Amino acid sequence: MEAVEPDRAAVAAFWSSFCAQTGRTGEPADVFAFGDSASMADELADLVLAGTKRATAGALTDHTDEGFVPAVGDHAVVVRGDGSPAAVLRTTEVRVGPLSSVDDAFAWDEGEGDRTRDGWVAGHRAFFRRWFAATGKPADEDPELVFERFVLVWPDVHAERTTARLRLRRWRKADRPAFAAMNADPAVMEHLPEVLDRSRSDALLDHLDAVWDERGAGLWAVERRTDGVFLGWAGLNPMPEGTPPAGEWEVGWRFVREAWGHGYATEAAREAVEVARARQEPRLWSMTVPANVRSIAVMRRLGLTFDRTFEHPRFPVGHRLREHVLYRLDLAPAEF
């Protein structure tokens, strides 16, 4: 095994920049490289920055020997094969269990190889055989592992994008009045349950921001590049509980009335599709009511095709919004 030694000075400067931009204080919980070689460290760091790798698994004995087991909320710096810092990660989930307890979803989220469970088990058994041999520990074909999920928090590579006419970015406090005005417009909210007052609009924006923090992607604020005017939102959002693909990514948009008819929704949503491709998501969804012909037209322009109709559980039987149509875009062949 080829140990990677972090460049401590570069890591300190990198962490200092992260803290200055985010307001965080303190030190990273861990500084480490993925894998057991410089080349593997580079390969896996690149997968993290692409949004493909969102999980990792390490031997429990390795963690306990070092006196560190990750905890939810920890921030860590991952380094490349030359020891230079690549990213700051935040732990979102930790579980301890035998190697054989891995499931399909975790294997997919780890983002390596063919992303199947079988491929994951074979690859990790080979890795830990090397690790046991190098450390002199007794070999174990089913070692206890620390299964960890994380999100990339810095650099936030998908947080801001530009198109020919638009800037797509994370939310700011200054967006709240224009966001609330959009959500209070009956025309904008025609195919949604009701208009929102300021407090409910603010709560919605807080939720959208939290999705970014928890999942490393989300709905952007959309502004026009020429004058900085707020136009609406577009991007990715988790499908809600009770819908057929709950938890998978939906591509969505909402724009102020004055922005309709200019192709902004399609232009912004195409960037969301590209982010999903970069993250190697298997598919995207979009849903609305049958009467929302403008949004259905955008779905079709993006390449989504009709998947099914379904009754949205959020609305009671007989409600005008109970029936929904679901559109789908397959991005990768994997299914599980």
C-alpha positions as CSV (number, residue, x, y, z in Angstrom):
1,M,0.0,0.0,0.0
2,E,1.2,3.5,-0.9
3,A,0.4,5.9,2.0
4,V,-0.5,9.5,1.0
5,E,0.9,12.2,3.3
6,P,-1.2,15.3,3.3
7,D,0.6,18.6,2.6
8,R,-0.2,20.2,5.9
9,A,0.6,23.8,4.9
10,A,-1.6,23.5,1.8
11,V,-4.4,21.9,3.8
12,A,-4.2,24.6,6.4
13,A,-4.5,27.3,3.8
14,F,-7.4,25.5,2.1
15,W,-9.3,25.1,5.3
16,S,-8.7,28.8,6.2
17,S,-10.2,29.8,2.8
18,F,-13.2,27.5,3.4
19,C,-13.7,29.0,6.9
20,A,-13.4,32.6,5.6
21,Q,-16.0,32.0,2.9
22,T,-18.5,30.0,5.0
23,G,-18.0,31.5,8.5
24,R,-17.1,28.1,10.0
25,T,-14.7,28.0,12.9
26,G,-12.5,25.3,14.4
27,E,-10.4,22.6,12.7
28,P,-11.4,19.7,10.3
29,A,-12.3,16.5,12.0
30,D,-10.1,14.5,9.7
31,V,-7.6,15.0,6.8
32,F,-7.3,12.0,4.6
33,A,-6.9,10.5,1.1
34,F,-9.2,7.8,-0.4
35,G,-7.8,4.4,-1.4
36,D,-4.4,2.9,-0.9
37,S,-2.4,4.6,-3.6
38,A,-1.7,8.1,-5.0
39,S,-3.4,7.2,-8.3
40,M,-6.5,5.9,-6.5
41,A,-6.6,9.0,-4.3
42,D,-6.7,11.2,-7.4
43,E,-9.3,9.1,-9.1
44,L,-11.7,9.0,-6.1
45,A,-11.2,12.7,-5.4
46,D,-12.2,13.5,-9.0
47,L,-15.4,11.4,-8.5
48,V,-16.2,13.4,-5.4
49,L,-15.8,16.7,-7.2
50,A,-17.9,15.4,-10.1
51,G,-20.7,14.6,-7.5
52,T,-20.5,10.9,-8.3
53,K,-18.9,9.7,-5.1
54,R,-21.1,10.4,-2.1
55,A,-20.1,7.6,0.3
56,T,-17.1,5.6,1.6
57,A,-16.4,2.6,3.8
58,G,-13.4,2.0,6.0
59,A,-12.3,-0.7,8.4
60,L,-13.6,-0.2,11.9
61,T,-10.3,-1.3,13.4
62,D,-8.5,1.3,11.3
63,H,-10.8,4.0,12.7
64,T,-10.5,2.8,16.3
65,D,-6.7,2.4,16.0
66,E,-6.5,6.1,14.9
67,G,-8.9,7.1,17.7
68,F,-11.4,8.6,15.2
69,V,-14.8,7.4,14.0
70,P,-16.7,9.9,11.9
71,A,-19.9,11.4,13.2
72,V,-22.8,13.1,11.5
73,G,-21.9,16.8,11.0
74,D,-18.1,16.3,10.9
75,H,-16.2,18.2,8.3
76,A,-13.1,16.6,6.8
77,V,-10.6,17.6,4.1
78,V,-9.9,15.0,1.4
79,V,-6.5,15.2,-0.4
80,R,-5.1,14.1,-3.7
81,G,-2.3,11.7,-4.3
82,D,0.3,14.4,-4.0
83,G,-1.2,15.5,-0.6
84,S,-2.8,18.7,-1.9
85,P,-6.3,19.4,-0.7
86,A,-9.2,18.7,-3.0
87,A,-12.5,19.2,-1.1
88,V,-14.2,19.7,2.2
89,L,-16.8,17.0,3.0
90,R,-19.6,16.9,5.6
91,T,-20.7,13.6,7.0
92,T,-24.4,13.0,6.8
93,E,-24.8,9.4,7.8
94,V,-22.7,6.8,9.7
95,R,-23.4,3.1,10.2
96,V,-21.2,0.2,11.4
97,G,-21.7,-3.3,10.0
98,P,-20.0,-6.2,8.2
99,L,-18.9,-5.7,4.6
100,S,-21.6,-8.1,3.4
101,S,-24.3,-5.8,4.8
102,V,-23.8,-3.2,2.0
103,D,-26.9,-2.6,0.0
104,D,-27.5,-1.6,-3.7
105,A,-28.1,2.1,-2.8
106,F,-24.9,2.5,-0.9
107,A,-22.8,0.7,-3.6
108,W,-24.3,3.2,-6.1
109,D,-23.6,6.2,-3.9
110,E,-20.0,5.2,-3.4
111,G,-19.7,5.8,-7.2
112,E,-16.9,3.4,-8.0
113,G,-16.6,0.8,-10.8
114,D,-19.9,-0.3,-12.2
115,R,-21.7,0.9,-9.0
116,T,-23.4,-2.4,-8.5
117,R,-23.5,-4.3,-5.2
118,D,-21.7,-7.3,-6.6
119,G,-18.9,-5.0,-8.1
120,W,-18.7,-3.2,-4.8
121,V,-18.3,-6.4,-2.7
122,A,-15.6,-7.8,-5.0
123,G,-13.7,-4.6,-5.2
124,H,-13.8,-3.9,-1.4
125,R,-12.9,-7.5,-0.5
126,A,-9.8,-7.2,-2.7
127,F,-9.0,-3.8,-1.2
128,F,-9.3,-5.1,2.4
129,R,-7.2,-8.1,1.6
130,R,-4.4,-5.7,0.6
131,W,-5.0,-3.6,3.7
132,F,-4.9,-6.6,6.1
133,A,-1.7,-7.8,4.5
134,A,-0.1,-4.4,4.7
135,T,-1.0,-3.8,8.3
136,G,-0.3,-7.3,9.6
137,K,-3.8,-7.6,11.0
138,P,-5.6,-11.0,10.8
139,A,-7.4,-11.4,7.5
140,D,-11.2,-11.2,7.5
141,E,-13.4,-11.7,4.4
142,D,-16.3,-9.9,6.1
143,P,-14.7,-7.2,8.3
144,E,-16.7,-4.7,10.3
145,L,-16.8,-1.5,8.3
146,V,-17.8,2.1,9.0
147,F,-20.2,3.0,6.2
148,E,-20.3,6.8,5.8
149,R,-22.3,9.0,3.5
150,F,-21.2,12.6,2.9
151,V,-21.9,15.7,0.8
152,L,-19.4,17.9,-0.9
153,V,-19.6,21.3,0.8
154,W,-16.5,23.1,-0.6
155,P,-15.7,23.9,-3.4
156,D,-19.4,23.9,-4.2
157,V,-18.9,23.0,-7.8
158,H,-22.6,23.0,-8.8
159,A,-23.6,26.0,-6.7
160,E,-23.3,28.5,-9.5
161,R,-23.6,28.1,-13.2
162,T,-24.1,30.5,-16.1
163,T,-25.8,30.1,-19.5
164,A,-26.0,32.5,-22.4
165,R,-28.6,34.7,-20.6
166,L,-28.9,33.4,-17.0
167,R,-26.9,33.1,-13.8
168,L,-28.0,30.1,-11.6
169,R,-26.8,30.4,-8.0
170,R,-27.4,29.5,-4.4
171,W,-30.0,31.5,-2.5
172,R,-29.3,34.8,-0.7
173,K,-31.2,36.7,2.0
174,A,-31.8,39.5,-0.5
175,D,-33.8,37.1,-2.6
176,R,-36.6,36.8,-0.1
177,P,-38.9,39.7,-1.1
178,A,-38.8,38.8,-4.9
179,F,-39.2,35.1,-4.1
180,A,-42.3,36.0,-1.9
181,A,-43.8,38.2,-4.6
182,M,-43.5,35.3,-7.1
183,N,-45.1,32.9,-4.7
184,A,-48.0,35.3,-4.0
185,D,-48.9,35.7,-7.7
186,P,-52.1,33.7,-8.5
187,A,-51.0,33.2,-12.1
188,V,-47.6,31.7,-11.1
189,M,-49.3,29.4,-8.5
190,E,-52.3,28.4,-10.8
191,H,-51.4,24.7,-10.8
192,L,-50.2,24.6,-7.2
193,P,-52.4,24.4,-4.1
194,E,-52.5,28.1,-3.1
195,V,-50.5,31.3,-3.1
196,L,-48.0,31.7,-0.2
197,D,-47.8,34.5,2.4
198,R,-44.4,35.9,3.3
199,S,-43.8,33.6,6.3
200,R,-44.6,30.5,4.3
201,S,-42.5,31.7,1.3
202,D,-39.6,32.3,3.7
203,A,-40.0,28.8,5.1
204,L,-40.0,27.3,1.6
205,L,-36.8,29.1,0.8
206,D,-35.2,27.8,4.0
207,H,-36.2,24.3,2.9
208,L,-34.7,24.8,-0.6
209,D,-31.4,26.0,1.0
210,A,-31.4,23.0,3.4
211,V,-31.7,20.6,0.4
212,W,-28.4,22.1,-1.0
213,D,-26.7,21.5,2.4
214,E,-28.0,18.0,2.8
215,R,-27.7,16.6,-0.7
216,G,-25.1,18.8,-2.5
217,A,-27.5,19.9,-5.2
218,G,-30.8,21.6,-5.4
219,L,-32.9,24.4,-6.9
220,W,-31.0,27.5,-8.0
221,A,-32.1,31.1,-7.8
222,V,-32.2,32.3,-11.4
223,E,-31.3,35.8,-12.4
224,R,-30.8,37.5,-15.7
225,R,-27.2,38.2,-16.4
226,T,-27.7,41.6,-18.1
227,D,-29.3,43.3,-15.2
228,G,-29.3,40.9,-12.2
229,V,-33.1,40.8,-12.0
230,F,-34.6,37.8,-10.1
231,L,-36.5,35.6,-12.5
232,G,-37.4,32.5,-10.5
233,W,-36.0,29.1,-9.7
234,A,-34.8,26.0,-11.6
235,G,-32.8,22.9,-10.8
236,L,-33.0,19.7,-9.0
237,N,-35.3,18.8,-6.0
238,P,-36.1,15.4,-4.3
239,M,-39.4,13.9,-5.4
240,P,-41.7,14.1,-2.4
241,E,-42.8,11.2,-0.2
242,G,-45.8,9.3,-1.6
243,T,-44.9,9.9,-5.2
244,P,-43.8,6.8,-7.3
245,P,-40.1,7.8,-7.4
246,A,-39.9,9.4,-3.9
247,G,-36.5,10.6,-3.0
248,E,-35.1,10.5,-6.6
249,W,-34.3,13.8,-8.3
250,E,-37.0,15.9,-10.0
251,V,-36.0,18.6,-12.5
252,G,-38.2,21.6,-11.8
253,W,-38.7,25.3,-12.4
254,R,-40.9,28.3,-11.3
255,F,-40.6,31.7,-12.9
256,V,-42.2,35.1,-12.4
257,R,-44.9,35.9,-14.9
258,E,-42.8,38.5,-16.7
259,A,-40.2,35.8,-17.6
260,W,-42.7,33.5,-19.3
261,G,-42.4,32.9,-23.0
262,H,-38.7,33.6,-23.3
263,G,-37.3,30.1,-23.1
264,Y,-35.7,30.8,-19.7
265,A,-37.2,27.6,-18.0
266,T,-35.8,25.3,-20.7
267,E,-32.4,27.1,-20.7
268,A,-32.0,26.8,-16.9
269,A,-33.4,23.3,-16.6
270,R,-30.9,22.0,-19.2
271,E,-28.2,23.0,-16.8
272,A,-29.9,20.9,-14.1
273,V,-29.9,17.9,-16.5
274,E,-26.2,18.4,-17.1
275,V,-25.5,18.5,-13.3
276,A,-27.5,15.2,-13.0
277,R,-25.4,13.7,-15.7
278,A,-22.2,14.8,-14.0
279,R,-23.3,13.2,-10.8
280,Q,-24.1,10.1,-12.8
281,E,-27.7,10.0,-11.6
282,P,-29.6,7.2,-13.2
283,R,-32.6,9.2,-14.2
284,L,-34.6,12.4,-13.7
285,W,-38.3,13.0,-13.2
286,S,-40.7,15.8,-13.5
287,M,-44.4,16.1,-12.5
288,T,-47.3,18.4,-12.8
289,V,-51.1,18.4,-13.4
290,P,-52.4,17.6,-16.9
291,A,-53.6,21.2,-17.3
292,N,-50.1,22.6,-16.9
293,V,-49.4,22.5,-20.7
294,R,-46.5,25.0,-20.5
295,S,-44.5,22.9,-18.1
296,I,-45.3,19.7,-20.0
297,A,-43.9,21.4,-23.1
298,V,-40.7,22.2,-21.2
299,M,-40.4,18.6,-20.1
300,R,-40.6,17.4,-23.6
301,R,-38.1,19.9,-24.9
302,L,-35.7,18.6,-22.2
303,G,-36.2,15.0,-23.6
304,L,-38.4,13.7,-20.8
305,T,-41.1,11.3,-21.9
306,F,-44.4,10.4,-20.4
307,D,-44.1,7.7,-17.8
308,R,-47.5,7.4,-16.1
309,T,-50.4,9.2,-14.4
310,F,-50.8,8.9,-10.6
311,E,-52.9,10.3,-7.8
312,H,-50.8,12.6,-5.6
313,P,-51.4,11.6,-2.0
314,R,-51.0,15.2,-0.8
315,F,-54.4,16.0,-2.2
316,P,-57.8,14.3,-1.3
317,V,-59.9,12.4,-3.8
318,G,-61.8,14.9,-5.9
319,H,-59.3,17.7,-5.5
320,R,-58.4,19.6,-8.7
321,L,-54.7,18.7,-8.2
322,R,-55.1,15.0,-7.3
323,E,-54.3,13.7,-10.8
324,H,-50.7,14.2,-11.8
325,V,-48.6,13.2,-14.8
326,L,-45.1,12.0,-14.4
327,Y,-42.4,12.4,-17.0
328,R,-39.0,10.6,-17.0
329,L,-35.5,11.0,-18.5
330,D,-33.1,8.0,-18.2
331,L,-29.5,9.2,-17.8
332,A,-27.7,5.9,-17.1
333,P,-28.5,2.2,-17.5
334,A,-28.2,1.2,-13.9
335,E,-31.4,0.0,-12.1
336,F,-31.8,-1.2,-8.6
